[in-house]
Amino acid sequence: MRPTCERCARELPADQPGAMICSFECTFCADCVSGPLNETCPNCGGTFVPRPPRPTALLAKYPPRAPGDAAE
């Protein structure tokens, strides 16, 4: 689960709505998807769906990680 928009670097908290993902889990904010990206992923050409929020109670055990972060 990526913590920021890949286009504008806006923070996308894991326990809140507002993030959009494609089938490859490319992650963008809703504003970038509906605006400059015109509902099409610039990485794979796919479409977007809302990313489900992670329950707040599970964030400590399963924190979001950016690509390249080492798993514990």
All heavy atoms as TSV, in Angstrom:
chain	resi	resn	atom	element	x	y	z
A	1	MET	N	N	0.851	-1.170	0.000
A	1	MET	CA	C	0.000	0.000	0.000
A	1	MET	C	C	0.897	1.233	0.000
A	1	MET	O	O	1.656	1.446	0.931
A	1	MET	CB	C	-0.906	-0.048	1.234
A	1	MET	CG	C	-1.876	1.083	1.300
A	1	MET	SD	S	-3.049	0.935	2.658
A	1	MET	CE	C	-4.288	-0.073	1.899
A	2	ARG	N	N	0.832	1.982	-1.063
A	2	ARG	CA	C	1.693	3.161	-1.188
A	2	ARG	C	C	1.099	4.334	-0.412
A	2	ARG	O	O	-0.104	4.585	-0.468
A	2	ARG	CB	C	1.871	3.521	-2.653
A	2	ARG	CG	C	2.626	2.431	-3.384
A	2	ARG	CD	C	2.826	2.779	-4.832
A	2	ARG	NE	N	3.625	1.724	-5.436
A	2	ARG	CZ	C	3.427	1.259	-6.651
A	2	ARG	NH1	N	2.454	1.746	-7.396
A	2	ARG	NH2	N	4.199	0.316	-7.130
A	3	PRO	N	N	1.944	5.070	0.289
A	3	PRO	CA	C	1.449	6.131	1.163
A	3	PRO	C	C	1.257	7.491	0.497
A	3	PRO	O	O	0.755	8.412	1.124
A	3	PRO	CB	C	2.525	6.211	2.249
A	3	PRO	CG	C	3.781	5.807	1.550
A	3	PRO	CD	C	3.358	4.772	0.543
A	4	THR	N	N	1.668	7.633	-0.773
A	4	THR	CA	C	1.546	8.928	-1.453
A	4	THR	C	C	1.123	8.744	-2.905
A	4	THR	O	O	1.314	7.684	-3.498
A	4	THR	CB	C	2.879	9.714	-1.444
A	4	THR	OG1	O	3.873	8.930	-2.083
A	4	THR	CG2	C	3.315	10.068	-0.031
A	5	CYS	N	N	0.589	9.817	-3.485
A	5	CYS	CA	C	0.229	9.840	-4.897
A	5	CYS	C	C	1.511	9.801	-5.730
A	5	CYS	O	O	2.453	10.543	-5.460
A	5	CYS	CB	C	-0.561	11.107	-5.204
A	5	CYS	SG	S	-0.958	11.348	-6.954
A	6	GLU	N	N	1.530	8.950	-6.742
A	6	GLU	CA	C	2.709	8.824	-7.603
A	6	GLU	C	C	2.915	10.040	-8.503
A	6	GLU	O	O	3.994	10.222	-9.054
A	6	GLU	CB	C	2.597	7.570	-8.472
A	6	GLU	CG	C	2.663	6.295	-7.682
A	6	GLU	CD	C	2.568	5.076	-8.555
A	6	GLU	OE1	O	3.191	5.041	-9.644
A	6	GLU	OE2	O	1.856	4.132	-8.165
A	7	ARG	N	N	1.902	10.880	-8.649
A	7	ARG	CA	C	2.033	12.054	-9.516
A	7	ARG	C	C	2.355	13.322	-8.737
A	7	ARG	O	O	3.285	14.035	-9.050
A	7	ARG	CB	C	0.751	12.270	-10.331
A	7	ARG	CG	C	0.860	13.437	-11.285
A	7	ARG	CD	C	-0.398	13.587	-12.137
A	7	ARG	NE	N	-0.228	14.718	-13.017
A	7	ARG	CZ	C	-0.421	15.980	-12.651
A	7	ARG	NH1	N	-0.792	16.268	-11.421
A	7	ARG	NH2	N	-0.242	16.955	-13.523
A	8	CYS	N	N	1.591	13.598	-7.672
A	8	CYS	CA	C	1.746	14.877	-6.977
A	8	CYS	C	C	2.337	14.749	-5.567
A	8	CYS	O	O	2.526	15.752	-4.896
A	8	CYS	CB	C	0.412	15.610	-6.923
A	8	CYS	SG	S	-0.798	14.881	-5.786
A	9	ALA	N	N	2.581	13.531	-5.130
A	9	ALA	CA	C	3.169	13.249	-3.811
A	9	ALA	C	C	2.243	13.590	-2.642
A	9	ALA	O	O	2.688	13.648	-1.506
A	9	ALA	CB	C	4.519	13.929	-3.645
A	10	ARG	N	N	0.974	13.786	-2.902
A	10	ARG	CA	C	0.000	14.031	-1.832
A	10	ARG	C	C	-0.048	12.803	-0.921
A	10	ARG	O	O	-0.067	11.668	-1.390
A	10	ARG	CB	C	-1.369	14.279	-2.439
A	10	ARG	CG	C	-2.478	14.445	-1.440
A	10	ARG	CD	C	-3.773	14.691	-2.185
A	10	ARG	NE	N	-4.912	14.584	-1.299
A	10	ARG	CZ	C	-6.161	14.617	-1.719
A	10	ARG	NH1	N	-6.425	14.769	-3.003
A	10	ARG	NH2	N	-7.139	14.506	-0.865
A	11	GLU	N	N	-0.105	13.029	0.378
A	11	GLU	CA	C	-0.200	11.919	1.317
A	11	GLU	C	C	-1.571	11.267	1.214
A	11	GLU	O	O	-2.583	11.948	1.103
A	11	GLU	CB	C	0.064	12.410	2.736
A	11	GLU	CG	C	1.520	12.780	2.935
A	11	GLU	CD	C	1.896	12.876	4.393
A	11	GLU	OE1	O	1.263	12.211	5.230
A	11	GLU	OE2	O	2.834	13.624	4.678
A	12	LEU	N	N	-1.564	9.936	1.218
A	12	LEU	CA	C	-2.788	9.165	1.125
A	12	LEU	C	C	-2.844	8.212	2.314
A	12	LEU	O	O	-2.398	7.061	2.230
A	12	LEU	CB	C	-2.816	8.381	-0.203
A	12	LEU	CG	C	-2.769	9.244	-1.462
A	12	LEU	CD1	C	-2.522	8.391	-2.688
A	12	LEU	CD2	C	-4.061	10.044	-1.604
A	13	PRO	N	N	-3.362	8.680	3.446
A	13	PRO	CA	C	-3.402	7.833	4.649
A	13	PRO	C	C	-4.115	6.510	4.377
A	13	PRO	O	O	-5.160	6.470	3.727
A	13	PRO	CB	C	-4.167	8.682	5.658
A	13	PRO	CG	C	-3.967	10.100	5.190
A	13	PRO	CD	C	-3.933	10.008	3.684
A	14	ALA	N	N	-3.532	5.448	4.879
A	14	ALA	CA	C	-4.044	4.104	4.610
A	14	ALA	C	C	-5.435	3.860	5.190
A	14	ALA	O	O	-6.174	3.025	4.676
A	14	ALA	CB	C	-3.069	3.072	5.156
A	15	ASP	N	N	-5.783	4.590	6.237
A	15	ASP	CA	C	-7.078	4.365	6.877
A	15	ASP	C	C	-8.155	5.356	6.443
A	15	ASP	O	O	-9.203	5.450	7.062
A	15	ASP	CB	C	-6.932	4.380	8.404
A	15	ASP	CG	C	-6.410	5.707	8.935
A	15	ASP	OD1	O	-5.901	6.526	8.145
A	15	ASP	OD2	O	-6.498	5.923	10.160
A	16	GLN	N	N	-7.890	6.074	5.338
A	16	GLN	CA	C	-8.854	7.056	4.845
A	16	GLN	C	C	-9.111	6.855	3.364
A	16	GLN	O	O	-8.246	6.362	2.635
A	16	GLN	CB	C	-8.321	8.471	5.080
A	16	GLN	CG	C	-8.155	8.806	6.546
A	16	GLN	CD	C	-7.563	10.192	6.740
A	16	GLN	OE1	O	-7.559	11.024	5.842
A	16	GLN	NE2	N	-7.049	10.435	7.930
A	17	PRO	N	N	-10.294	7.230	2.875
A	17	PRO	CA	C	-10.566	7.152	1.444
A	17	PRO	C	C	-9.802	8.241	0.699
A	17	PRO	O	O	-9.212	9.123	1.312
A	17	PRO	CB	C	-12.075	7.366	1.360
A	17	PRO	CG	C	-12.415	8.134	2.584
A	17	PRO	CD	C	-11.424	7.716	3.654
A	18	GLY	N	N	-9.812	8.178	-0.609
A	18	GLY	CA	C	-9.193	9.230	-1.425
A	18	GLY	C	C	-8.111	8.731	-2.356
A	18	GLY	O	O	-7.711	9.435	-3.269
A	19	ALA	N	N	-7.644	7.500	-2.146
A	19	ALA	CA	C	-6.629	6.935	-3.033
A	19	ALA	C	C	-7.301	6.088	-4.103
A	19	ALA	O	O	-8.322	5.449	-3.862
A	19	ALA	CB	C	-5.651	6.080	-2.241
A	20	MET	N	N	-6.722	6.087	-5.281
A	20	MET	CA	C	-7.218	5.293	-6.398
A	20	MET	C	C	-6.085	4.373	-6.839
A	20	MET	O	O	-4.922	4.786	-6.872
A	20	MET	CB	C	-7.639	6.205	-7.552
A	20	MET	CG	C	-8.673	7.263	-7.176
A	20	MET	SD	S	-10.275	6.578	-6.751
A	20	MET	CE	C	-10.869	6.134	-8.370
A	21	ILE	N	N	-6.433	3.121	-7.201
A	21	ILE	CA	C	-5.431	2.169	-7.666
A	21	ILE	C	C	-5.885	1.504	-8.958
A	21	ILE	O	O	-7.076	1.393	-9.230
A	21	ILE	CB	C	-5.123	1.081	-6.613
A	21	ILE	CG1	C	-6.378	0.301	-6.230
A	21	ILE	CG2	C	-4.467	1.691	-5.374
A	21	ILE	CD1	C	-6.129	-0.902	-5.337
A	22	CYS	N	N	-4.898	1.038	-9.749
A	22	CYS	CA	C	-5.200	0.239	-10.928
A	22	CYS	C	C	-4.957	-1.228	-10.569
A	22	CYS	O	O	-4.624	-1.551	-9.429
A	22	CYS	CB	C	-4.334	0.678	-12.108
A	22	CYS	SG	S	-2.591	0.233	-11.911
A	23	SER	N	N	-5.068	-2.135	-11.521
A	23	SER	CA	C	-4.901	-3.558	-11.220
A	23	SER	C	C	-3.472	-3.916	-10.817
A	23	SER	O	O	-3.232	-4.952	-10.214
A	23	SER	CB	C	-5.343	-4.418	-12.403
A	23	SER	OG	O	-4.498	-4.196	-13.501
A	24	PHE	N	N	-2.504	-3.044	-11.128
A	24	PHE	CA	C	-1.119	-3.256	-10.713
A	24	PHE	C	C	-0.798	-2.514	-9.419
A	24	PHE	O	O	0.352	-2.450	-9.006
A	24	PHE	CB	C	-0.148	-2.811	-11.820
A	24	PHE	CG	C	-0.161	-3.739	-13.001
A	24	PHE	CD1	C	-0.931	-3.442	-14.113
A	24	PHE	CD2	C	0.592	-4.899	-12.996
A	24	PHE	CE1	C	-0.945	-4.291	-15.213
A	24	PHE	CE2	C	0.584	-5.755	-14.080
A	24	PHE	CZ	C	-0.195	-5.446	-15.189
A	25	GLU	N	N	-1.817	-1.918	-8.805
A	25	GLU	CA	C	-1.707	-1.159	-7.569
A	25	GLU	C	C	-0.892	0.126	-7.705
A	25	GLU	O	O	-0.334	0.623	-6.727
A	25	GLU	CB	C	-1.200	-2.031	-6.419
A	25	GLU	CG	C	-2.165	-3.154	-6.095
A	25	GLU	CD	C	-1.762	-3.978	-4.889
A	25	GLU	OE1	O	-0.977	-3.515	-4.056
A	25	GLU	OE2	O	-2.260	-5.109	-4.792
A	26	CYS	N	N	-0.802	0.668	-8.918
A	26	CYS	CA	C	-0.271	2.011	-9.089
A	26	CYS	C	C	-1.232	2.898	-8.294
A	26	CYS	O	O	-2.448	2.679	-8.310
A	26	CYS	CB	C	-0.267	2.424	-10.553
A	26	CYS	SG	S	0.719	1.338	-11.610
A	27	THR	N	N	-0.715	3.880	-7.584
A	27	THR	CA	C	-1.532	4.631	-6.631
A	27	THR	C	C	-1.490	6.129	-6.918
A	27	THR	O	O	-0.411	6.712	-6.999
A	27	THR	CB	C	-1.028	4.358	-5.198
A	27	THR	OG1	O	-1.010	2.953	-4.973
A	27	THR	CG2	C	-1.917	5.028	-4.173
A	28	PHE	N	N	-2.663	6.715	-7.038
A	28	PHE	CA	C	-2.781	8.142	-7.309
A	28	PHE	C	C	-3.931	8.704	-6.490
A	28	PHE	O	O	-4.846	7.976	-6.101
A	28	PHE	CB	C	-3.051	8.385	-8.804
A	28	PHE	CG	C	-1.935	7.920	-9.693
A	28	PHE	CD1	C	-1.911	6.637	-10.193
A	28	PHE	CD2	C	-0.884	8.771	-9.996
A	28	PHE	CE1	C	-0.871	6.192	-10.986
A	28	PHE	CE2	C	0.171	8.344	-10.790
A	28	PHE	CZ	C	0.176	7.049	-11.291
A	29	CYS	N	N	-3.900	10.009	-6.240
A	29	CYS	CA	C	-5.006	10.644	-5.529
A	29	CYS	C	C	-6.176	10.822	-6.498
A	29	CYS	O	O	-6.000	10.838	-7.723
A	29	CYS	CB	C	-4.576	11.981	-4.920
A	29	CYS	SG	S	-4.233	13.295	-6.092
A	30	ALA	N	N	-7.361	10.944	-5.943
A	30	ALA	CA	C	-8.567	11.091	-6.753
A	30	ALA	C	C	-8.518	12.336	-7.632
A	30	ALA	O	O	-9.016	12.321	-8.755
A	30	ALA	CB	C	-9.803	11.111	-5.852
A	31	ASP	N	N	-7.896	13.424	-7.142
A	31	ASP	CA	C	-7.806	14.653	-7.939
A	31	ASP	C	C	-6.961	14.450	-9.196
A	31	ASP	O	O	-7.318	14.925	-10.271
A	31	ASP	CB	C	-7.228	15.795	-7.107
A	31	ASP	CG	C	-8.179	16.277	-6.029
A	31	ASP	OD1	O	-9.411	16.042	-6.152
A	31	ASP	OD2	O	-7.714	16.891	-5.059
A	32	CYS	N	N	-5.839	13.744	-9.078
A	32	CYS	CA	C	-4.991	13.490	-10.255
A	32	CYS	C	C	-5.685	12.544	-11.232
A	32	CYS	O	O	-5.622	12.739	-12.447
A	32	CYS	CB	C	-3.639	12.909	-9.829
A	32	CYS	SG	S	-2.516	14.127	-9.119
A	33	VAL	N	N	-6.374	11.533	-10.707
A	33	VAL	CA	C	-7.062	10.569	-11.570
A	33	VAL	C	C	-8.163	11.246	-12.373
A	33	VAL	O	O	-8.264	11.050	-13.587
A	33	VAL	CB	C	-7.629	9.396	-10.735
A	33	VAL	CG1	C	-8.597	8.557	-11.552
A	33	VAL	CG2	C	-6.494	8.537	-10.209
A	34	SER	N	N	-8.984	12.060	-11.711
A	34	SER	CA	C	-10.100	12.694	-12.416
A	34	SER	C	C	-9.667	13.902	-13.239
A	34	SER	O	O	-10.376	14.301	-14.152
A	34	SER	CB	C	-11.191	13.112	-11.427
A	34	SER	OG	O	-10.709	14.114	-10.545
A	35	GLY	N	N	-8.516	14.451	-12.955
A	35	GLY	CA	C	-8.024	15.620	-13.686
A	35	GLY	C	C	-6.997	15.243	-14.739
A	35	GLY	O	O	-7.353	14.688	-15.789
A	36	PRO	N	N	-5.714	15.499	-14.473
A	36	PRO	CA	C	-4.672	15.324	-15.479
A	36	PRO	C	C	-4.548	13.910	-16.059
A	36	PRO	O	O	-4.183	13.750	-17.217
A	36	PRO	CB	C	-3.384	15.696	-14.745
A	36	PRO	CG	C	-3.803	16.467	-13.548
A	36	PRO	CD	C	-5.194	16.026	-13.220
A	37	LEU	N	N	-4.858	12.895	-15.265
A	37	LEU	CA	C	-4.695	11.519	-15.754
A	37	LEU	C	C	-5.895	11.040	-16.578
A	37	LEU	O	O	-5.815	10.001	-17.241
A	37	LEU	CB	C	-4.440	10.561	-14.590
A	37	LEU	CG	C	-3.167	10.847	-13.795
A	37	LEU	CD1	C	-2.999	9.829	-12.676
A	37	LEU	CD2	C	-1.934	10.849	-14.695
A	38	ASN	N	N	-6.992	11.776	-16.527
A	38	ASN	CA	C	-8.180	11.464	-17.317
A	38	ASN	C	C	-8.624	10.006	-17.136
A	38	ASN	O	O	-8.911	9.320	-18.118
A	38	ASN	CB	C	-7.948	11.798	-18.789
A	38	ASN	CG	C	-9.220	11.885	-19.577
A	38	ASN	OD1	O	-10.270	12.225	-19.050
A	38	ASN	ND2	N	-9.140	11.572	-20.866
A	39	GLU	N	N	-8.600	9.526	-15.871
A	39	GLU	CA	C	-9.076	8.188	-15.515
A	39	GLU	C	C	-8.253	7.041	-16.110
A	39	GLU	O	O	-8.715	5.897	-16.141
A	39	GLU	CB	C	-10.555	8.014	-15.918
A	39	GLU	CG	C	-11.498	9.067	-15.375
A	39	GLU	CD	C	-11.752	8.958	-13.874
A	39	GLU	OE1	O	-11.614	7.864	-13.316
A	39	GLU	OE2	O	-12.088	9.985	-13.266
A	40	THR	N	N	-7.033	7.309	-16.599
A	40	THR	CA	C	-6.192	6.265	-17.192
A	40	THR	C	C	-4.829	6.255	-16.513
A	40	THR	O	O	-4.166	7.291	-16.413
A	40	THR	CB	C	-6.006	6.514	-18.709
A	40	THR	OG1	O	-7.299	6.556	-19.312
A	40	THR	CG2	C	-5.183	5.422	-19.351
A	41	CYS	N	N	-4.384	5.082	-16.088
A	41	CYS	CA	C	-3.088	4.957	-15.416
A	41	CYS	C	C	-1.959	5.248	-16.413
A	41	CYS	O	O	-1.894	4.615	-17.473
A	41	CYS	CB	C	-2.927	3.554	-14.835
A	41	CYS	SG	S	-1.342	3.318	-14.004
A	42	PRO	N	N	-1.073	6.179	-16.093
A	42	PRO	CA	C	0.022	6.505	-17.007
A	42	PRO	C	C	1.094	5.408	-17.055
A	42	PRO	O	O	1.903	5.379	-17.975
A	42	PRO	CB	C	0.598	7.801	-16.426
A	42	PRO	CG	C	0.300	7.712	-14.971
A	42	PRO	CD	C	-1.034	7.007	-14.879
A	43	ASN	N	N	1.089	4.506	-16.092
A	43	ASN	CA	C	2.093	3.438	-16.056
A	43	ASN	C	C	1.696	2.230	-16.890
A	43	ASN	O	O	2.535	1.634	-17.566
A	43	ASN	CB	C	2.341	2.994	-14.610
A	43	ASN	CG	C	2.820	4.129	-13.741
A	43	ASN	OD1	O	3.528	5.025	-14.172
A	43	ASN	ND2	N	2.400	4.119	-12.491
A	44	CYS	N	N	0.419	1.847	-16.820
A	44	CYS	CA	C	0.003	0.609	-17.488
A	44	CYS	C	C	-1.173	0.795	-18.450
A	44	CYS	O	O	-1.524	-0.134	-19.162
A	44	CYS	CB	C	-0.334	-0.457	-16.441
A	44	CYS	SG	S	-1.806	-0.079	-15.465
A	45	GLY	N	N	-1.797	1.967	-18.446
A	45	GLY	CA	C	-2.942	2.215	-19.321
A	45	GLY	C	C	-4.252	1.692	-18.773
A	45	GLY	O	O	-5.273	1.758	-19.447
A	46	GLY	N	N	-4.241	1.162	-17.548
A	46	GLY	CA	C	-5.443	0.602	-16.941
A	46	GLY	C	C	-6.370	1.653	-16.372
A	46	GLY	O	O	-6.082	2.847	-16.376
A	47	THR	N	N	-7.495	1.179	-15.876
A	47	THR	CA	C	-8.476	2.044	-15.233
A	47	THR	C	C	-8.284	1.982	-13.723
A	47	THR	O	O	-7.539	1.154	-13.218
A	47	THR	CB	C	-9.910	1.607	-15.590
A	47	THR	OG1	O	-10.092	0.252	-15.185
A	47	THR	CG2	C	-10.155	1.729	-17.085
A	48	PHE	N	N	-8.968	2.844	-13.015
A	48	PHE	CA	C	-8.813	2.960	-11.571
A	48	PHE	C	C	-10.074	2.558	-10.818
A	48	PHE	O	O	-11.183	2.688	-11.331
A	48	PHE	CB	C	-8.471	4.405	-11.188
A	48	PHE	CG	C	-7.106	4.835	-11.614
A	48	PHE	CD1	C	-6.930	5.593	-12.758
A	48	PHE	CD2	C	-5.992	4.499	-10.862
A	48	PHE	CE1	C	-5.661	6.003	-13.143
A	48	PHE	CE2	C	-4.725	4.895	-11.244
A	48	PHE	CZ	C	-4.557	5.656	-12.389
A	49	VAL	N	N	-9.855	2.113	-9.589
A	49	VAL	CA	C	-10.931	1.873	-8.626
A	49	VAL	C	C	-10.483	2.485	-7.309
A	49	VAL	O	O	-9.278	2.654	-7.069
A	49	VAL	CB	C	-11.245	0.368	-8.440
A	49	VAL	CG1	C	-11.763	-0.246	-9.726
A	49	VAL	CG2	C	-10.042	-0.379	-7.924
A	50	PRO	N	N	-11.417	2.813	-6.424
A	50	PRO	CA	C	-11.018	3.336	-5.112
A	50	PRO	C	C	-10.242	2.276	-4.323
A	50	PRO	O	O	-10.621	1.102	-4.310
A	50	PRO	CB	C	-12.344	3.660	-4.423
A	50	PRO	CG	C	-13.333	3.805	-5.531
A	50	PRO	CD	C	-12.873	2.855	-6.600
A	51	ARG	N	N	-9.156	2.694	-3.695
A	51	ARG	CA	C	-8.405	1.790	-2.827
A	51	ARG	C	C	-9.167	1.649	-1.516
A	51	ARG	O	O	-9.550	2.646	-0.911
A	51	ARG	CB	C	-7.011	2.365	-2.548
A	51	ARG	CG	C	-6.161	1.457	-1.639
A	51	ARG	CD	C	-4.823	2.087	-1.335
A	51	ARG	NE	N	-4.990	3.160	-0.350
A	51	ARG	CZ	C	-4.033	4.012	0.005
A	51	ARG	NH1	N	-2.850	3.939	-0.539
A	51	ARG	NH2	N	-4.269	4.945	0.915
A	52	PRO	N	N	-9.405	0.416	-1.055
A	52	PRO	CA	C	-10.123	0.279	0.215
A	52	PRO	C	C	-9.266	0.760	1.378
A	52	PRO	O	O	-8.055	0.516	1.395
A	52	PRO	CB	C	-10.407	-1.219	0.317
A	52	PRO	CG	C	-9.415	-1.866	-0.574
A	52	PRO	CD	C	-9.053	-0.870	-1.630
A	53	PRO	N	N	-9.861	1.427	2.339
A	53	PRO	CA	C	-9.084	1.848	3.508
A	53	PRO	C	C	-8.703	0.637	4.356
A	53	PRO	O	O	-9.446	-0.337	4.429
A	53	PRO	CB	C	-10.005	2.777	4.279
A	53	PRO	CG	C	-11.281	2.854	3.539
A	53	PRO	CD	C	-11.214	1.945	2.362
A	54	ARG	N	N	-7.530	0.698	4.966
A	54	ARG	CA	C	-7.101	-0.346	5.901
A	54	ARG	C	C	-7.660	0.021	7.270
A	54	ARG	O	O	-7.545	1.169	7.695
A	54	ARG	CB	C	-5.576	-0.399	5.948
A	54	ARG	CG	C	-5.050	-1.519	6.828
A	54	ARG	CD	C	-3.578	-1.759	6.599
A	54	ARG	NE	N	-3.391	-2.304	5.260
A	54	ARG	CZ	C	-2.200	-2.446	4.687
A	54	ARG	NH1	N	-1.099	-2.072	5.315
A	54	ARG	NH2	N	-2.089	-2.948	3.473
A	55	PRO	N	N	-8.256	-0.938	7.976
A	55	PRO	CA	C	-8.798	-0.624	9.303
A	55	PRO	C	C	-7.718	-0.029	10.216
A	55	PRO	O	O	-6.605	-0.543	10.300
A	55	PRO	CB	C	-9.282	-1.974	9.826
A	55	PRO	CG	C	-9.557	-2.775	8.586
A	55	PRO	CD	C	-8.509	-2.323	7.595
A	56	THR	N	N	-8.062	1.052	10.883
A	56	THR	CA	C	-7.119	1.748	11.750
A	56	THR	C	C	-6.485	0.808	12.768
A	56	THR	O	O	-5.291	0.895	13.047
A	56	THR	CB	C	-7.828	2.919	12.465
A	56	THR	OG1	O	-8.405	3.776	11.472
A	56	THR	CG2	C	-6.857	3.727	13.299
A	57	ALA	N	N	-7.260	-0.124	13.287
A	57	ALA	CA	C	-6.744	-1.050	14.297
A	57	ALA	C	C	-5.633	-1.950	13.756
A	57	ALA	O	O	-4.835	-2.482	14.522
A	57	ALA	CB	C	-7.881	-1.908	14.830
A	58	LEU	N	N	-5.540	-2.122	12.438
A	58	LEU	CA	C	-4.522	-2.998	11.845
A	58	LEU	C	C	-3.284	-2.251	11.342
A	58	LEU	O	O	-2.317	-2.876	10.922
A	58	LEU	CB	C	-5.121	-3.801	10.698
A	58	LEU	CG	C	-6.222	-4.779	11.097
A	58	LEU	CD1	C	-6.822	-5.434	9.873
A	58	LEU	CD2	C	-5.685	-5.821	12.061
A	59	LEU	N	N	-3.314	-0.931	11.382
A	59	LEU	CA	C	-2.187	-0.157	10.858
A	59	LEU	C	C	-0.876	-0.398	11.606
A	59	LEU	O	O	0.190	-0.419	10.991
A	59	LEU	CB	C	-2.506	1.337	10.848
A	59	LEU	CG	C	-3.434	1.780	9.730
A	59	LEU	CD1	C	-3.778	3.250	9.899
A	59	LEU	CD2	C	-2.825	1.521	8.375
A	60	ALA	N	N	-0.926	-0.586	12.909
A	60	ALA	CA	C	0.306	-0.817	13.668
A	60	ALA	C	C	0.947	-2.143	13.270
A	60	ALA	O	O	2.162	-2.237	13.111
A	60	ALA	CB	C	0.026	-0.799	15.161
A	61	LYS	N	N	0.130	-3.152	13.067
A	61	LYS	CA	C	0.652	-4.472	12.708
A	61	LYS	C	C	1.016	-4.544	11.223
A	61	LYS	O	O	1.971	-5.219	10.838
A	61	LYS	CB	C	-0.379	-5.547	13.038
A	61	LYS	CG	C	0.129	-6.959	12.817
A	61	LYS	CD	C	-0.847	-7.999	13.329
A	61	LYS	CE	C	-0.261	-9.398	13.147
A	61	LYS	NZ	N	-1.147	-10.423	13.657
A	62	TYR	N	N	0.257	-3.869	10.379
A	62	TYR	CA	C	0.462	-3.894	8.935
A	62	TYR	C	C	0.551	-2.471	8.382
A	62	TYR	O	O	-0.371	-1.988	7.737
A	62	TYR	CB	C	-0.692	-4.630	8.249
A	62	TYR	CG	C	-0.884	-6.037	8.744
A	62	TYR	CD1	C	-1.934	-6.354	9.610
A	62	TYR	CD2	C	-0.013	-7.052	8.365
A	62	TYR	CE1	C	-2.116	-7.641	10.068
A	62	TYR	CE2	C	-0.195	-8.348	8.818
A	62	TYR	CZ	C	-1.245	-8.643	9.673
A	62	TYR	OH	O	-1.424	-9.924	10.126
A	63	PRO	N	N	1.655	-1.776	8.613
A	63	PRO	CA	C	1.772	-0.395	8.132
A	63	PRO	C	C	1.939	-0.341	6.612
A	63	PRO	O	O	2.444	-1.290	6.008
A	63	PRO	CB	C	3.031	0.106	8.840
A	63	PRO	CG	C	3.839	-1.120	9.069
A	63	PRO	CD	C	2.854	-2.226	9.315
A	64	PRO	N	N	1.497	0.749	5.997
A	64	PRO	CA	C	1.721	0.895	4.556
A	64	PRO	C	C	3.210	1.048	4.283
A	64	PRO	O	O	3.961	1.556	5.108
A	64	PRO	CB	C	0.950	2.165	4.196
A	64	PRO	CG	C	0.758	2.882	5.471
A	64	PRO	CD	C	0.798	1.872	6.569
A	65	ARG	N	N	3.639	0.579	3.142
A	65	ARG	CA	C	5.054	0.662	2.769
A	65	ARG	C	C	5.172	1.200	1.347
A	65	ARG	O	O	4.409	0.811	0.476
A	65	ARG	CB	C	5.702	-0.707	2.835
A	65	ARG	CG	C	5.663	-1.322	4.205
A	65	ARG	CD	C	6.553	-2.540	4.253
A	65	ARG	NE	N	6.378	-3.291	5.487
A	65	ARG	CZ	C	6.853	-2.921	6.664
A	65	ARG	NH1	N	7.489	-1.803	6.788
A	65	ARG	NH2	N	6.663	-3.667	7.727
A	66	ALA	N	N	6.142	2.036	1.155
A	66	ALA	CA	C	6.437	2.538	-0.182
A	66	ALA	C	C	7.216	1.474	-0.946
A	66	ALA	O	O	7.879	0.638	-0.338
A	66	ALA	CB	C	7.243	3.833	-0.091
A	67	PRO	N	N	7.157	1.475	-2.278
A	67	PRO	CA	C	7.927	0.509	-3.058
A	67	PRO	C	C	9.405	0.579	-2.665
A	67	PRO	O	O	9.965	1.657	-2.498
A	67	PRO	CB	C	7.720	0.941	-4.508
A	67	PRO	CG	C	6.460	1.721	-4.477
A	67	PRO	CD	C	6.393	2.369	-3.119
A	68	GLY	N	N	9.993	-0.568	-2.497
A	68	GLY	CA	C	11.418	-0.611	-2.147
A	68	GLY	C	C	11.695	-0.668	-0.658
A	68	GLY	O	O	12.802	-0.931	-0.244
A	69	ASP	N	N	10.671	-0.386	0.175
A	69	ASP	CA	C	10.853	-0.507	1.621
A	69	ASP	C	C	11.058	-1.970	1.977
A	69	ASP	O	O	10.365	-2.845	1.450
A	69	ASP	CB	C	9.631	0.005	2.387
A	69	ASP	CG	C	9.572	1.524	2.457
A	69	ASP	OD1	O	10.483	2.175	1.942
A	69	ASP	OD2	O	8.583	2.041	3.017
A	70	ALA	N	N	11.967	-2.230	2.867
A	70	ALA	CA	C	12.216	-3.606	3.312
A	70	ALA	C	C	11.118	-4.051	4.243
A	70	ALA	O	O	10.646	-3.300	5.082
A	70	ALA	CB	C	13.559	-3.696	4.010
A	71	ALA	N	N	10.700	-5.289	4.098
A	71	ALA	CA	C	9.711	-5.861	5.012
A	71	ALA	C	C	10.394	-6.239	6.306
A	71	ALA	O	O	11.561	-6.600	6.331
A	71	ALA	CB	C	9.059	-7.089	4.386
A	72	GLU	N	N	9.646	-6.146	7.397
A	72	GLU	CA	C	10.213	-6.492	8.695
A	72	GLU	C	C	10.177	-7.980	8.909
A	72	GLU	O	O	9.376	-8.695	8.457
A	72	GLU	CB	C	9.440	-5.793	9.815
A	72	GLU	CG	C	9.629	-4.307	9.737
A	72	GLU	CD	C	8.832	-3.590	10.832
A	72	GLU	OE1	O	8.013	-4.222	11.525
A	72	GLU	OE2	O	9.020	-2.397	10.971
